[in-house]
Amino acid sequence: MRLVQEARKEDPALSMHQAVVRVGQRVGVNPDTLRGWVKQAQIDSGERPGVTTTDAKRIKDLEGEVRELKRANEILLAASSFFARELDPRLPW
């Protein structure tokens, strides 16, 4: 990302696309990949709106936690209905 910024400082007429292509060719990185990194760096630094890397990781962690809690609730529900059937006096043994 720093190389892209430096390329634009050296040549102010250079568009972001042109800078990304130039730097990508120089370092052997696909321009689309480099463009994504530059975009994410701009989001993380507050230059551009979007979900920061930190927030994205936090969201992913919380979604995983929600999945685990839903699974635990399913297990507890199944266990409670199993024991409720076992204790139901109306059922013939």
N, CA, C and O of each residue as an XYZ file, in Angstrom:
372
protein
N       0.823     -1.170      0.000
C       0.000      0.000      0.000
C       0.884      1.257      0.000
O       0.581      2.260     -0.645
N       1.964      1.158      0.734
C       2.885      2.289      0.775
C       3.466      2.558     -0.603
O       3.632      3.714     -0.991
N       3.777      1.499     -1.347
C       4.340      1.670     -2.686
C       3.360      2.368     -3.622
O       3.763      3.169     -4.465
N       2.082      2.065     -3.474
C       1.060      2.716     -4.306
C       0.995      4.199     -3.958
O       0.924      5.043     -4.851
N       1.019      4.519     -2.672
C       0.996      5.922     -2.256
C       2.227      6.663     -2.757
O       2.129      7.802     -3.215
N       3.384      6.017     -2.671
C       4.616      6.651     -3.149
C       4.580      6.872     -4.656
O       5.047      7.902     -5.141
N       4.032      5.918     -5.400
C       3.935      6.067     -6.857
C       3.052      7.255     -7.216
O       3.338      7.983     -8.167
N       1.980      7.450     -6.455
C       1.083      8.582     -6.725
C       1.720      9.904     -6.322
O       1.453     10.932     -6.944
N       2.563      9.892     -5.286
C       3.262     11.122     -4.889
C       4.299     11.509     -5.931
O       4.471     12.688     -6.244
N       4.994     10.501     -6.468
C       6.005     10.766     -7.495
C       5.383     11.311     -8.775
O       5.964     12.164     -9.446
N       4.193     10.807     -9.104
C       3.505     11.236    -10.324
C       2.056     11.554     -9.968
O       1.204     10.669    -10.042
N       1.754     12.801     -9.580
C       0.400     13.171     -9.152
C      -0.671     12.946    -10.223
O      -1.851     12.814     -9.896
N      -0.274     12.903    -11.490
C      -1.251     12.677    -12.559
C      -1.668     11.209    -12.645
O      -2.613     10.872    -13.359
N      -0.975     10.347    -11.931
C      -1.245      8.915    -11.959
C      -2.538      8.615    -11.202
O      -2.699      9.016    -10.049
N      -3.455      7.907    -11.859
C      -4.693      7.521    -11.173
C      -4.392      6.363    -10.218
O      -3.333      5.740    -10.295
N      -5.324      6.091     -9.334
C      -5.160      4.979     -8.396
C      -5.021      3.674     -9.181
O      -4.184      2.831     -8.858
N      -5.845      3.518    -10.208
C      -5.793      2.304    -11.037
C      -4.412      2.140    -11.673
O      -3.827      1.058    -11.634
N      -3.908      3.207    -12.247
C      -2.598      3.148    -12.900
C      -1.490      2.843    -11.893
O      -0.582      2.061    -12.176
N      -1.570      3.460    -10.728
C      -0.560      3.219     -9.690
C      -0.597      1.768     -9.227
O       0.449      1.148     -9.033
N      -1.794      1.228     -9.051
C      -1.941     -0.159     -8.610
C      -1.376     -1.112     -9.663
O      -0.669     -2.063     -9.328
N      -1.686     -0.858    -10.929
C      -1.175     -1.715    -12.002
C       0.346     -1.646    -12.055
O       1.013     -2.675    -12.167
N       0.888     -0.451    -11.976
C       2.344     -0.268    -12.052
C       3.051     -0.985    -10.894
O       4.014     -1.722    -11.106
N       2.569     -0.761     -9.687
C       3.193     -1.383     -8.516
C       2.985     -2.898     -8.547
O       3.895     -3.659     -8.216
N       1.800     -3.329     -8.940
C       1.525     -4.762     -9.025
C       2.477     -5.471     -9.965
O       2.972     -6.554     -9.651
N       2.734     -4.875    -11.104
C       3.671     -5.465    -12.061
C       5.085     -5.490    -11.485
O       5.827     -6.453    -11.674
N       5.441     -4.431    -10.789
C       6.794     -4.323    -10.235
C       7.057     -5.379     -9.157
O       8.146     -5.950     -9.100
N       6.071     -5.634     -8.313
C       6.284     -6.567     -7.200
C       5.701     -7.960     -7.458
O       5.837     -8.853     -6.623
N       5.053     -8.144     -8.610
C       4.523     -9.458     -8.959
C       3.249     -9.836     -8.237
O       3.031    -11.004     -7.915
N       2.403     -8.842     -7.984
C       1.122     -9.081     -7.323
C       0.013     -8.702     -8.295
O       0.093     -7.681     -8.978
N      -1.019     -9.533     -8.349
C      -2.159     -9.247     -9.206
C      -2.736     -7.881     -8.830
O      -2.953     -7.615     -7.648
N      -2.988     -7.010     -9.814
C      -3.505     -5.672     -9.506
C      -4.824     -5.683     -8.733
O      -5.056     -4.814     -7.892
N      -5.690     -6.660     -9.012
C      -6.959     -6.724     -8.276
C      -6.722     -7.039     -6.798
O      -7.395     -6.493     -5.923
N      -5.773     -7.913     -6.534
C      -5.418     -8.233     -5.146
C      -4.850     -7.004     -4.455
O      -5.243     -6.668     -3.338
N      -3.928     -6.341     -5.125
C      -3.310     -5.135     -4.566
C      -4.351     -4.042     -4.345
O      -4.308     -3.342     -3.333
N      -5.279     -3.892     -5.278
C      -6.340     -2.886     -5.149
C      -7.187     -3.163     -3.908
O      -7.567     -2.237     -3.190
N      -7.480     -4.433     -3.661
C      -8.238     -4.807     -2.463
C      -7.488     -4.466     -1.189
O      -8.077     -3.991     -0.218
N      -6.180     -4.711     -1.200
C      -5.365     -4.381     -0.024
C      -5.337     -2.878      0.212
O      -5.442     -2.419      1.349
N      -5.195     -2.119     -0.863
C      -5.161     -0.653     -0.745
C      -6.500     -0.155     -0.208
O      -6.546      0.695      0.682
N      -7.583     -0.690     -0.755
C      -8.923     -0.279     -0.312
C      -9.110     -0.586      1.176
O      -9.612      0.251      1.927
N      -8.700     -1.797      1.605
C      -8.859     -2.160      3.012
C      -7.985     -1.291      3.904
O      -8.400     -0.923      5.003
N      -6.787     -0.958      3.450
C      -5.905     -0.074      4.226
C      -6.530      1.308      4.367
O      -6.417      1.935      5.421
N      -7.188      1.787      3.317
C      -7.856      3.089      3.385
C      -9.031      3.040      4.358
O      -9.270      4.001      5.090
N      -9.758      1.937      4.370
C     -10.873      1.781      5.313
C     -10.332      1.745      6.742
O     -10.859      2.415      7.629
N      -9.274      0.957      6.956
C      -8.700      0.827      8.302
C      -8.145      2.148      8.825
O      -8.175      2.403     10.029
N      -7.641      2.985      7.924
C      -7.075      4.270      8.354
C      -8.129      5.369      8.450
O      -7.823      6.478      8.889
N      -9.367      5.077      8.046
C     -10.442      6.057      8.132
C     -10.559      6.962      6.924
O     -11.374      7.885      6.925
N      -9.765      6.720      5.891
C      -9.829      7.539      4.680
C     -11.060      7.213      3.838
O     -11.490      8.019      3.012
N     -11.618      6.035      4.052
C     -12.720      5.550      3.227
C     -13.728      4.868      4.151
O     -13.334      4.225      5.124
N     -15.024      5.001      3.858
C     -16.011      4.327      4.704
C     -16.020      2.821      4.443
O     -15.710      2.369      3.340
N     -16.371      2.070      5.448
C     -16.460      0.623      5.303
C     -16.172     -0.078      6.620
O     -15.931      0.561      7.644
N     -16.201     -1.402      6.573
C     -15.964     -2.217      7.760
C     -14.462     -2.443      7.907
O     -13.812     -2.982      7.011
N     -13.927     -2.028      9.039
C     -12.489     -2.179      9.277
C     -12.140     -3.651      9.489
O     -13.014     -4.474      9.762
N     -10.872     -3.965      9.361
C     -10.397     -5.333      9.560
C     -10.713     -5.801     10.976
O     -11.126     -6.942     11.178
N     -10.522     -4.928     11.945
C     -10.803     -5.264     13.343
C     -12.282     -5.570     13.538
O     -12.638     -6.554     14.186
N     -13.148     -4.717     12.971
C     -14.590     -4.940     13.091
C     -15.016     -6.218     12.376
O     -15.862     -6.955     12.884
N     -14.444     -6.487     11.211
C     -14.791     -7.696     10.459
C     -14.427     -8.946     11.257
O     -15.184     -9.916     11.282
N     -13.267     -8.917     11.905
C     -12.859    -10.062     12.723
C     -13.791    -10.220     13.914
O     -14.190    -11.334     14.254
N     -14.137     -9.108     14.544
C     -15.044     -9.150     15.701
C     -16.411     -9.706     15.300
O     -16.990    -10.519     16.020
N     -16.923     -9.268     14.154
C     -18.209     -9.763     13.657
C     -18.133    -11.263     13.405
O     -19.039    -12.006     13.783
N     -17.054    -11.709     12.769
C     -16.883    -13.137     12.483
C     -16.841    -13.943     13.777
O     -17.467    -14.998     13.872
N     -16.103    -13.448     14.779
C     -16.024    -14.132     16.070
C     -17.394    -14.203     16.739
O     -17.772    -15.243     17.279
N     -18.134    -13.101     16.703
C     -19.460    -13.070     17.326
C     -20.439    -13.990     16.608
O     -21.267    -14.633     17.252
N     -20.354    -14.060     15.282
C     -21.222    -14.970     14.535
C     -20.922    -16.420     14.909
O     -21.838    -17.236     15.019
N     -19.645    -16.743     15.102
C     -19.271    -18.088     15.538
C     -19.815    -18.391     16.925
O     -20.283    -19.497     17.194
N     -19.748    -17.404     17.793
C     -20.274    -17.572     19.149
C     -21.786    -17.782     19.127
O     -22.311    -18.604     19.878
N     -22.479    -17.049     18.277
C     -23.933    -17.209     18.148
C     -24.262    -18.627     17.672
O     -25.189    -19.254     18.186
N     -23.503    -19.136     16.687
C     -23.721    -20.509     16.205
C     -23.551    -21.519     17.339
O     -24.359    -22.436     17.489
N     -22.493    -21.346     18.135
C     -22.249    -22.256     19.258
C     -23.386    -22.195     20.273
O     -23.826    -23.229     20.776
N     -23.857    -21.003     20.571
C     -24.937    -20.850     21.551
C     -26.246    -21.445     21.042
O     -26.997    -22.046     21.810
N     -26.519    -21.278     19.747
C     -27.732    -21.885     19.176
C     -27.654    -23.404     19.266
O     -28.644    -24.062     19.589
N     -26.486    -23.956     18.984
C     -26.299    -25.410     19.066
C     -26.469    -25.874     20.513
O     -27.104    -26.899     20.759
N     -25.918    -25.141     21.462
C     -26.073    -25.497     22.875
C     -27.539    -25.446     23.280
O     -28.001    -26.306     24.030
N     -28.277    -24.451     22.796
C     -29.707    -24.357     23.099
C     -30.472    -25.544     22.528
O     -31.381    -26.062     23.177
N     -30.115    -25.982     21.317
C     -30.770    -27.150     20.722
C     -30.528    -28.392     21.576
O     -31.444    -29.182     21.805
N     -29.303    -28.559     22.042
C     -28.964    -29.715     22.879
C     -29.736    -29.665     24.189
O     -30.277    -30.679     24.631
N     -29.790    -28.494     24.811
C     -30.523    -28.356     26.075
C     -32.018    -28.589     25.884
O     -32.663    -29.190     26.743
N     -32.566    -28.130     24.790
C     -33.989    -28.347     24.508
C     -34.268    -29.834     24.325
O     -35.250    -30.352     24.855
N     -33.414    -30.518     23.581
C     -33.590    -31.954     23.374
C     -33.476    -32.708     24.699
O     -34.259    -33.621     24.963
N     -32.513    -32.334     25.523
C     -32.334    -32.996     26.818
C     -33.527    -32.742     27.726
O     -33.990    -33.659     28.406
N     -34.030    -31.521     27.748
C     -35.163    -31.217     28.631
C     -36.413    -31.962     28.179
O     -37.182    -32.424     29.022
N     -36.637    -32.092     26.878
C     -37.827    -32.831     26.444
C     -37.647    -34.330     26.699
O     -38.631    -35.023     26.959
N     -36.430    -34.841     26.633
C     -36.177    -36.247     26.954
C     -36.528    -36.516     28.412
O     -37.240    -37.472     28.719
N     -36.025    -35.668     29.313
C     -36.300    -35.871     30.732
C     -37.756    -35.587     31.072
O     -38.297    -36.208     31.987
N     -38.395    -34.682     30.376
C     -39.808    -34.398     30.624
C     -40.647    -35.621     30.265
O     -41.589    -35.953     30.986
N     -40.320    -36.297     29.158
C     -41.049    -37.510     28.772
C     -40.820    -38.617     29.796
O     -41.731    -39.388     30.100
N     -39.617    -38.692     30.321
C     -39.284    -39.730     31.290
C     -40.052    -39.531     32.599
O     -40.405    -40.503     33.266
N     -40.304    -38.298     32.958
C     -40.983    -37.995     34.220
C     -42.497    -37.881     34.077
O     -43.192    -37.720     35.081
N     -43.022    -37.961     32.869
C     -44.467    -37.789     32.638
C     -45.208    -39.022     33.161
O     -45.014    -40.124     32.647
N     -46.055    -38.842     34.180
C     -46.755    -39.991     34.768
C     -47.834    -40.564     33.842
O     -48.298    -41.680     34.076
N     -48.238    -39.852     32.823
C     -49.299    -40.328     31.935
C     -48.807    -41.406     30.971
O     -49.614    -42.121     30.379
N     -47.511    -41.524     30.814
C     -46.980    -42.508     29.873
C     -46.942    -43.890     30.523
O     -46.456    -44.031     31.645
N     -47.449    -44.910     29.830
C     -47.398    -46.274     30.390
C     -45.995    -46.865     30.231
O     -45.355    -46.689     29.193
N     -45.525    -47.560     31.258
C     -44.197    -48.194     31.192
C     -44.382    -49.630     31.108
O     -43.405    -50.375     31.042
